[in-house]
Amino acid sequence: MSMHSLANELETQMRSLILDTANNNPAPKIGIIQDISSDKCYANINIDGGVINGVECFGVPKKGSKCIILFIDGNIEHMIALCNPINSKNYSESTVTAHYNICYNGSFDKYKNNTFEKWTGGVINTKQFMYGNSCCEIKPNQTLISNPINIKPLFTEEEGNNTPIMVSLFWNGGLTEWSCLDQDGNEIVFTPYTLGVSKESLNEVDKWHFQRINFIPGLVSSIRIKLVNKSDKSSFIDGVRVWTPDDMNEWYPCENE
């Protein structure tokens, strides 16, 4: 075989190999953004009639908008979503900071050595989460309690320490008792005060539910959120938020996050 023929044969084989390899790589796909994580970094995306959860987004995702799904290194398990650039025109940081949250790590995504930042108790669960990529699982008869949360930044000039404060969260699983402690460790009475209620029972449920409590601070300057699992099955907590009362059933990250 001449050198010319050998070169042609080698070129043909290499071309065939390259084309075969290229054809084996999954082609980009168009998806529709279904749900978005609180930090706008991940989304659940509808692709070919099914939903893929937790896809990393490049750009600003917007619910209901189209995106392009790319597979890094041809790996179908390593995908990213390129979001429509027009979404950024309608995005403003004020959409988050206008309803921000003074409870740090309310989505339980920040942890080190299997311990949640700013919380004591509970274990990490990456399958039951409502926001982000994980939630807090409270085992039977165990307790979860937050670090002290300074609520003074929420006091308005007009109302001062009479400014209503709201604490909200999402829960799932076993019966859980919920309370808030003041800076001296005393339970805070929730409004309406005529009921004298300082504990809330989060009943056993099999899907995520939303709940909130309100109180007037008075002499209270900081709070600790306390949850105790009272059942024989695990309970799950996510999307904890401390803010002034509103009608929104959404979770927003702390502005420091």
SERO-4910 file (N, C-alpha, C, O; in steps of 0.05 Angstrom, whole numbers):
BEGIN
 pado doro    nc1    nc2    nc3   cac1   cac2   cac3    cc1    cc2    cc3    oc1    oc2    oc3
  Met    A     17    -24      0      0      0      0     18     25      0     37     27     16
  Ser    A     12     44    -18     28     68    -20     22     86      4      3     83     18
  Met    A     41    104      8     38    123     30     13    140     26     -1    147     45
  His    A      6    146      0    -17    162     -6    -43    147      2    -61    158     15
  Ser    A    -43    121     -5    -67    104      2    -69    100     32    -91    101     43
  Leu    A    -46     97     45    -46     93     74    -57    118     88    -72    117    107
  Ala    A    -49    141     78    -58    167     90    -88    170     86   -103    178    104
  Asn    A    -98    162     61   -127    164     56   -143    145     74   -164    152     84
  Glu    A   -131    121     78   -145    101     95   -146    111    124   -166    108    137
  Leu    A   -123    122    133   -122    132    160   -142    156    164   -156    157    184
  Glu    A   -143    173    144   -161    196    145   -190    186    146   -207    197    162
  Thr    A   -197    166    130   -224    155    129   -232    143    156   -254    148    166
  Gln    A   -213    128    168   -219    115    193   -222    135    216   -240    133    233
  Met    A   -205    156    216   -207    176    236   -233    192    233   -245    199    253
  Arg    A   -240    198    208   -265    213    204   -289    197    214   -307    208    226
  Ser    A   -288    170    208   -310    153    217   -312    152    248   -333    153    259
  Leu    A   -288    150    260   -287    150    290   -298    176    302   -313    175    321
  Ile    A   -289    198    290   -298    224    301   -328    228    297   -341    237    316
  Leu    A   -338    220    274   -367    223    269   -383    205    287   -404    213    298
  Asp    A   -373    180    291   -388    162    308   -388    172    337   -409    171    351
  Thr    A   -366    182    346   -364    193    373   -382    217    377   -396    220    397
  Ala    A   -381    235    357   -398    259    358   -427    252    358   -443    264    373
  Asn    A   -435    232    342   -463    224    341   -473    210    366   -497    209    371
  Asn    A   -454    200    382   -461    187    407   -467    207    429   -479    200    449
  Asn    A   -458    232    426   -462    252    446   -491    262    444   -501    267    422
  Pro    A   -504    266    467   -532    276    466   -533    304    455   -517    321    462
  Ala    A   -552    309    438   -555    336    426   -568    355    447   -582    346    465
  Pro    A   -563    381    444   -577    400    462   -607    397    459   -617    389    438
  Lys    A   -621    404    481   -650    402    481   -662    429    491   -649    444    505
  Ile    A   -687    433    483   -702    456    492   -719    447    516   -733    427    514
  Gly    A   -717    462    538   -733    455    562   -750    479    570   -745    502    562
  Ile    A   -769    474    587   -786    494    599   -782    494    629   -785    474    642
  Ile    A   -774    517    640   -769    520    668   -795    518    684   -813    533    680
  Gln    A   -796    499    703   -820    493    718   -819    506    746   -838    520    754
  Asp    A   -798    501    760   -794    512    787   -765    521    790   -747    511    777
  Ile    A   -761    541    807   -735    554    811   -727    553    840   -744    558    857
  Ser    A   -702    547    845   -692    548    873   -691    576    883   -691    595    868
  Ser    A   -691    579    909   -692    605    922   -669    623    914   -671    647    912
  Asp    A   -645    611    909   -622    627    902   -619    631    871   -600    643    862
  Lys    A   -639    621    856   -641    624    827   -617    611    813   -610    619    790
  Cys    A   -604    592    826   -582    578    814   -589    551    802   -575    540    786
  Tyr    A   -613    540    809   -621    514    800   -651    515    793   -666    532    803
  Ala    A   -659    497    775   -687    496    767   -695    468    761   -679    451    753
  Asn    A   -721    463    764   -733    438    755   -744    444    727   -759    463    723
  Ile    A   -736    427    707   -741    434    679   -756    411    666   -749    388    668
  Asn    A   -777    419    651   -792    400    635   -778    395    609   -775    414    593
  Ile    A   -771    370    604   -757    362    579   -771    338    568   -773    317    581
  Asp    A   -780    339    543   -792    316    529   -814    304    546   -817    279    546
  Gly    A   -830    321    559   -853    310    574   -847    301    602   -865    294    617
  Gly    A   -822    301    610   -814    293    637   -800    316    651   -793    336    638
  Val    A   -797    314    677   -785    336    693   -758    326    704   -757    305    717
  Ile    A   -737    342    700   -711    337    712   -706    358    733   -707    382    728
  Asn    A   -701    349    757   -698    367    780   -669    376    785   -650    362    779
  Gly    A   -667    400    795   -641    410    804   -620    415    783   -596    409    787
  Val    A   -628    425    759   -609    431    738   -596    458    743   -610    477    748
  Glu    A   -570    459    742   -555    484    746   -561    503    723   -560    496    700
  Cys    A   -566    528    730   -574    548    710   -551    568    706   -538    577    724
  Phe    A   -547    575    681   -528    596    673   -546    619    662   -560    616    642
  Gly    A   -545    642    676   -564    663    670   -586    663    691   -585    648    710
  Val    A   -606    680    686   -629    682    705   -652    665    696   -664    671    675
  Pro    A   -660    645    711   -683    629    703   -709    643    709   -710    659    728
  Lys    A   -729    638    693   -756    649    698   -776    628    693   -776    614    672
  Lys    A   -794    624    712   -814    603    710   -830    605    685   -841    627    678
  Gly    A   -832    583    670   -848    583    645   -833    590    621   -843    588    598
  Ser    A   -808    600    624   -792    608    600   -776    584    589   -772    564    603
  Lys    A   -766    587    565   -751    567    552   -721    569    560   -711    590    567
  Cys    A   -707    546    559   -679    546    563   -667    524    545   -681    507    535
  Ile    A   -641    525    542   -626    505    526   -611    487    545   -595    497    561
  Ile    A   -615    461    543   -601    442    559   -577    431    544   -579    421    522
  Leu    A   -553    434    557   -528    424    546   -518    402    564   -521    403    588
  Phe    A   -504    382    552   -493    360    567   -463    362    566   -450    359    546
  Ile    A   -451    368    589   -422    373    591   -407    347    587   -413    326    599
  Asp    A   -388    348    569   -371    324    562   -389    301    552   -381    278    554
  Gly    A   -412    307    541   -430    287    531   -442    269    552   -454    249    546
  Asn    A   -440    278    577   -451    263    600   -480    271    606   -484    294    613
  Ile    A   -499    253    603   -527    260    607   -533    266    636   -554    277    643
  Glu    A   -515    258    654   -519    264    682   -507    290    691   -509    298    714
  His    A   -493    304    672   -481    330    678   -491    350    659   -479    356    638
  Met    A   -514    361    665   -527    380    647   -528    408    659   -529    411    684
  Ile    A   -529    428    642   -533    455    650   -555    468    633   -560    458    611
  Ala    A   -567    488    644   -589    502    629   -580    530    623   -573    546    641
  Leu    A   -580    537    597   -574    564    588   -601    579    587   -618    573    570
  Cys    A   -604    599    604   -630    613    606   -632    635    585   -612    645    576
  Asn    A   -657    641    579   -662    662    560   -652    689    570   -660    698    591
  Pro    A   -633    702    555   -622    728    564   -643    749    570   -638    767    586
  Ile    A   -666    748    557   -686    768    561   -697    768    590   -708    788    599
  Asn    A   -693    745    604   -702    744    631   -689    765    649   -701    775    668
  Ser    A   -664    771    643   -649    789    660   -660    817    659   -656    833    677
  Lys    A   -674    824    638   -686    851    636   -708    855    656   -714    877    665
  Asn    A   -721    832    664   -743    834    683   -734    827    711   -751    825    730
  Tyr    A   -708    823    715   -698    814    741   -685    838    755   -670    853    744
  Ser    A   -691    840    780   -679    861    797   -673    849    824   -689    833    835
  Glu    A   -651    857    836   -644    847    863   -666    855    882   -669    843    903
  Ser    A   -681    877    876   -702    885    894   -724    864    897   -739    865    917
  Thr    A   -726    846    878   -747    826    880   -741    807    903   -758    793    913
  Val    A   -715    806    911   -708    790    934   -706    807    959   -718    800    980
  Thr    A   -691    829    958   -686    845    982   -712    858    992   -713    865   1016
  Ala    A   -732    862    975   -756    875    984   -771    857   1003   -787    866   1019
  His    A   -766    831   1002   -779    812   1020   -758    794   1033   -762    770   1037
  Tyr    A   -735    806   1041   -713    789   1049   -719    776   1076   -740    780   1088
  Asn    A   -700    760   1084   -704    742   1107   -681    746   1126   -658    746   1118
  Ile    A   -686    750   1152   -664    754   1171   -656    727   1184   -640    727   1203
  Cys    A   -669    705   1176   -661    679   1186   -640    667   1167   -647    658   1145
  Tyr    A   -615    667   1175   -594    656   1159   -596    626   1156   -602    612   1176
  Asn    A   -591    616   1132   -591    587   1127   -618    575   1132   -621    552   1142
  Gly    A   -640    589   1124   -667    579   1127   -673    556   1108   -693    543   1112
  Ser    A   -656    552   1088   -660    530   1069   -643    506   1076   -644    485   1063
  Phe    A   -627    508   1097   -609    486   1107   -591    475   1085   -585    451   1084
  Asp    A   -581    493   1068   -562    486   1047   -533    490   1056   -515    480   1043
  Lys    A   -530    505   1078   -503    511   1087   -496    494   1111   -508    497   1132
  Tyr    A   -476    477   1108   -468    460   1130   -439    452   1127   -427    453   1105
  Lys    A   -427    445   1149   -399    437   1150   -396    415   1170   -406    416   1192
  Asn    A   -382    394   1162   -378    370   1179   -405    360   1189   -408    352   1212
  Asn    A   -425    359   1170   -452    349   1176   -467    365   1197   -485    355   1209
  Thr    A   -458    390   1201   -472    407   1220   -482    432   1206   -466    445   1191
  Phe    A   -507    440   1210   -518    463   1197   -506    489   1209   -503    491   1233
  Glu    A   -500    508   1191   -492    534   1201   -515    548   1214   -537    548   1203
  Lys    A   -510    560   1237   -530    576   1252   -553    560   1264   -573    571   1273
  Trp    A   -550    533   1264   -571    516   1276   -557    494   1292   -535    486   1287
  Thr    A   -571    484   1313   -562    462   1329   -583    440   1327   -607    444   1332
  Gly    A   -574    415   1321   -592    393   1319   -600    387   1290   -594    403   1272
  Gly    A   -614    365   1286   -623    358   1260   -601    346   1243   -577    349   1249
  Val    A   -608    332   1222   -589    320   1204   -596    328   1175   -619    336   1170
  Ile    A   -577    327   1158   -580    335   1130   -596    314   1114   -590    291   1116
  Asn    A   -616    324   1099   -631    306   1082   -632    319   1054   -641    341   1050
  Thr    A   -622    304   1034   -620    315   1007   -641    304    988   -639    306    964
  Lys    A   -661    291    999   -682    279    983   -710    292    987   -726    291    969
  Gln    A   -714    303   1010   -741    314   1017   -743    344   1014   -763    356   1021
  Phe    A   -722    358   1005   -721    387   1006   -743    401    991   -754    391    971
  Met    A   -750    424   1001   -770    442    989   -756    464    973   -765    472    952
  Tyr    A   -733    474    984   -717    495    971   -688    487    971   -679    471    988
  Gly    A   -673    498    952   -645    492    950   -640    462    944   -653    451    926
  Asn    A   -622    450    958   -614    422    953   -615    404    977   -608    381    975
  Ser    A   -625    415    999   -627    398   1023   -646    411   1043   -654    435   1040
  Cys    A   -655    396   1062   -671    406   1084   -661    394   1110   -642    379   1110
  Cys    A   -674    401   1132   -666    390   1158   -685    368   1165   -710    371   1165
  Glu    A   -674    345   1172   -690    323   1182   -686    321   1212   -664    320   1222
  Ile    A   -709    321   1226   -708    319   1256   -718    291   1263   -740    283   1257
  Lys    A   -700    275   1274   -706    248   1281   -726    247   1304   -729    267   1318
  Pro    A   -740    225   1309   -759    223   1331   -747    231   1358   -725    223   1365
  Asn    A   -762    249   1372   -755    258   1399   -730    276   1399   -719    281   1421
  Gln    A   -722    285   1376   -699    303   1375   -708    332   1371   -731    337   1365
  Thr    A   -689    351   1376   -695    379   1376   -677    394   1356   -654    388   1353
  Leu    A   -689    414   1343   -674    432   1325   -678    460   1337   -701    468   1342
  Ile    A   -656    475   1340   -659    503   1350   -639    521   1336   -616    513   1330
  Ser    A   -648    545   1329   -631    564   1315   -613    579   1334   -618    581   1358
  Asn    A   -592    591   1323   -577    611   1337   -594    635   1342   -614    638   1328
  Pro    A   -587    653   1361   -603    677   1365   -605    693   1339   -585    697   1325
  Ile    A   -629    703   1333   -634    719   1309   -642    747   1319   -663    750   1332
  Asn    A   -626    767   1313   -632    795   1321   -655    806   1304   -653    808   1280
  Ile    A   -677    812   1317   -701    821   1302   -703    852   1301   -721    862   1288
  Lys    A   -685    866   1314   -686    895   1315   -685    908   1287   -698    929   1283
  Pro    A   -670    896   1267   -671    909   1241   -698    910   1228   -702    925   1209
  Leu    A   -717    895   1238   -744    895   1227   -762    917   1239   -783    923   1228
  Phe    A   -753    929   1261   -769    949   1274   -771    974   1256   -750    985   1247
  Thr    A   -795    983   1251   -799   1007   1234   -797   1032   1252   -801   1031   1276
  Glu    A   -791   1054   1239   -790   1080   1254   -816   1087   1266   -817   1099   1288
  Glu    A   -838   1080   1252   -864   1088   1262   -873   1071   1285   -885   1081   1304
  Glu    A   -868   1044   1284   -879   1026   1305   -858   1017   1325   -866   1007   1346
  Gly    A   -832   1020   1319   -812   1011   1338   -815    982   1345   -818    965   1328
  Asn    A   -813    976   1372   -815    948   1380   -844    938   1381   -849    916   1390
  Asn    A   -863    953   1370   -890    944   1366   -894    934   1337   -916    927   1329
  Thr    A   -872    934   1322   -873    923   1294   -879    893   1295   -865    878   1307
  Pro    A   -901    884   1281   -907    856   1281   -884    840   1267   -873    849   1248
  Ile    A   -878    817   1279   -857    799   1268   -870    773   1260   -888    762   1273
  Met    A   -861    762   1237   -872    737   1227   -849    717   1225   -827    723   1216
  Val    A   -855    692   1233   -837    670   1229   -853    649   1214   -875    641   1222
  Ser    A   -842    640   1191   -856    620   1175   -837    598   1167   -812    601   1167
  Leu    A   -849    575   1159   -833    552   1151   -850    532   1135   -874    535   1135
  Phe    A   -836    513   1123   -849    491   1110   -842    465   1126   -820    462   1135
  Trp    A   -862    448   1129   -856    423   1143   -869    399   1130   -888    402   1114
  Asn    A   -859    376   1137   -868    351   1125   -861    329   1146   -842    332   1161
  Gly    A   -876    307   1146   -869    284   1163   -884    284   1189   -908    290   1190
  Gly    A   -870    276   1211   -883    271   1237   -891    296   1252   -883    318   1245
  Leu    A   -907    291   1273   -917    313   1290   -894    328   1303   -876    316   1314
  Thr    A   -894    355   1300   -872    371   1310   -883    395   1326   -902    407   1318
  Glu    A   -870    400   1348   -878    423   1365   -859    446   1359   -835    443   1360
  Trp    A   -871    470   1355   -856    493   1346   -860    516   1366   -883    522   1373
  Ser    A   -838    528   1374   -840    551   1392   -817    571   1385   -798    564   1370
  Cys    A   -819    595   1396   -798    615   1392   -790    624   1420   -808    630   1437
  Leu    A   -764    626   1425   -754    635   1451   -743    663   1449   -730    670   1429
  Asp    A   -746    679   1470   -735    705   1470   -706    704   1480   -695    682   1484
  Gln    A   -693    727   1483   -664    728   1491   -659    716   1518   -636    710   1524
  Asp    A   -680    713   1534   -676    701   1561   -685    672   1562   -684    659   1583
  Gly    A   -692    661   1539   -700    633   1538   -729    627   1544   -737    604   1546
  Asn    A   -745    648   1546   -773    645   1552   -789    642   1525   -782    654   1505
  Glu    A   -810    627   1527   -827    623   1503   -843    649   1497   -854    661   1515
  Ile    A   -844    656   1472   -858    680   1463   -887    672   1457   -892    652   1444
  Val    A   -906    689   1467   -934    684   1462   -941    695   1434   -934    718   1428
  Phe    A   -955    679   1418   -962    687   1391   -989    703   1392  -1005    700   1410
  Thr    A   -992    719   1371  -1018    733   1368  -1039    714   1356  -1031    696   1340
  Pro    A  -1064    716   1363  -1076    735   1382  -1070    728   1411  -1071    704   1419
  Tyr    A  -1062    748   1427  -1053    743   1454  -1074    732   1473  -1068    719   1493
  Thr    A  -1099    737   1466  -1121    727   1483  -1121    697   1485  -1132    686   1504
  Leu    A  -1109    683   1466  -1108    654   1467  -1085    644   1484  -1086    621   1493
  Gly    A  -1065    661   1489  -1043    653   1506  -1026    630   1495  -1014    615   1510
  Val    A  -1025    627   1468  -1011    605   1456   -982    612   1451   -975    632   1440
  Ser    A   -964    594   1461   -935    598   1457   -922    574   1443   -898    573   1439
  Lys    A   -939    555   1435   -929    532   1420   -949    526   1397   -973    530   1400
  Glu    A   -938    517   1375   -954    510   1352   -949    481   1345   -925    473   1343
  Ser    A   -970    466   1341   -967    437   1333   -968    435   1303   -988    442   1291
  Leu    A   -947    425   1292   -946    419   1263   -953    390   1260   -937    372   1264
  Asn    A   -978    385   1252   -989    358   1252   -975    340   1231   -962    351   1212
  Glu    A   -977    314   1234   -965    296   1216   -977    299   1188  -1002    298   1185
  Val    A   -960    302   1168   -969    305   1140   -950    289   1122   -928    283   1130
  Asp    A   -960    283   1098   -943    267   1080   -934    283   1055   -923    272   1036
  Lys    A   -938    310   1056   -927    327   1036   -922    354   1048   -931    360   1071
  Trp    A   -907    372   1034   -899    397   1046   -923    415   1051   -941    418   1034
  His    A   -924    427   1075   -944    446   1083   -930    472   1093   -907    472   1101
  Phe    A   -945    494   1091   -934    520   1099   -949    529   1125   -973    525   1128
  Gln    A   -933    541   1143   -945    552   1168   -930    576   1176   -906    579   1171
  Arg    A   -944    595   1190   -931    618   1201   -943    627   1227   -967    621   1232
  Ile    A   -928    641   1243   -938    652   1268   -929    682   1269   -909    689   1256
  Asn    A   -944    698   1284   -938    726   1287   -936    733   1316   -949    720   1333
  Phe    A   -921    754   1323   -920    764   1350   -911    793   1350   -899    802   1330
  Ile    A   -916    807   1371   -907    834   1375   -883    833   1394   -885    823   1416
  Pro    A   -860    844   1386   -835    841   1402   -837    852   1430   -829    838   1449
  Gly    A   -845    877   1433   -844    889   1460   -815    890   1469   -799    904   1457
  Leu    A   -809    876   1490   -782    875   1501   -764    854   1488   -740    852   1495
  Val    A   -775    840   1469   -759    819   1456   -741    831   1435   -750    846   1417
  Ser    A   -715    825   1436   -696    837   1418   -684    815   1399   -674    822   1377
  Ser    A   -685    790   1408   -675    768   1391   -692    743   1397   -704    741   1418
  Ile    A   -692    725   1378   -708    701   1381   -691    677   1373   -672    679   1358
  Arg    A   -699    654   1384   -688    628   1375   -712    611   1367   -732    608   1382
  Ile    A   -711    599   1344   -733    582   1334   -727    554   1343   -706    543   1338
  Lys    A   -747    542   1355   -744    515   1367   -765    496   1356   -789    502   1356
  Leu    A   -756    473   1347   -774    452   1337   -767    425   1350   -744    417   1351
  Val    A   -787    412   1360   -783    386   1374   -801    365   1361   -825    369   1359
  Asn    A   -789    344   1352   -803    322   1339   -817    306   1361   -804    294   1379
  Lys    A   -844    305   1361   -859    291   1381   -870    264   1372   -886    252   1386
  Ser    A   -861    255   1349   -872    230   1338   -851    208   1336   -828    212   1344
  Asp    A   -859    185   1326   -840    163   1323   -830    161   1295   -819    140   1287
  Lys    A   -833    182   1279   -822    183   1252   -809    210   1248   -814    229   1262
  Ser    A   -791    211   1228   -776    236   1223   -795    258   1213   -815    253   1200
  Ser    A   -788    282   1221   -801    306   1209   -780    322   1194   -756    319   1199
  Phe    A   -790    338   1175   -772    352   1157   -780    382   1156   -803    389   1155
  Ile    A   -759    399   1159   -763    428   1160   -747    441   1138   -725    434   1132
  Asp    A   -760    461   1125   -746    476   1104   -759    503   1101   -781    508   1111
  Gly    A   -744    521   1088   -755    548   1081   -763    564   1105   -785    575   1106
  Val    A   -746    565   1126   -752    581   1149   -747    611   1143   -727    618   1131
  Arg    A   -766    628   1151   -764    656   1144   -773    673   1168   -793    668   1180
  Val    A   -758    694   1173   -765    714   1194   -767    741   1180   -748    751   1168
  Trp    A   -790    754   1182   -796    778   1168   -819    792   1180   -830    783   1200
  Thr    A   -829    814   1169   -854    826   1177   -877    813   1162   -873    804   1140
  Pro    A   -900    811   1174   -922    796   1162   -929    804   1134   -930    828   1127
  Asp    A   -934    784   1117   -944    788   1090   -960    764   1082   -962    745   1097
  Asp    A   -970    764   1058   -987    742   1049   -972    723   1030   -985    706   1017
  Met    A   -946    725   1030   -930    708   1011   -923    681   1024   -913    680   1046
  Asn    A   -929    660   1009   -922    633   1018   -896    624   1005   -892    601    999
  Glu    A   -878    643   1001   -852    637    988   -830    641   1008   -833    654   1028
  Trp    A   -807    629   1002   -783    633   1018   -763    650   1004   -759    647    980
  Tyr    A   -750    668   1019   -729    684   1008   -704    681   1025   -706    679   1049
  Pro    A   -681    681   1012   -656    677   1029   -650    702   1045   -660    724   1038
  Cys    A   -634    699   1065   -624    722   1080   -607    739   1062   -593    729   1044
  Glu    A   -607    765   1066   -592    783   1048   -562    777   1050   -547    783   1031
  Asn    A   -553    765   1072   -525    758   1075   -518    733   1059   -495    726   1057
  Glu    A   -538    719   1049   -533    695   1033   -531    702   1004   -527    684    987
***
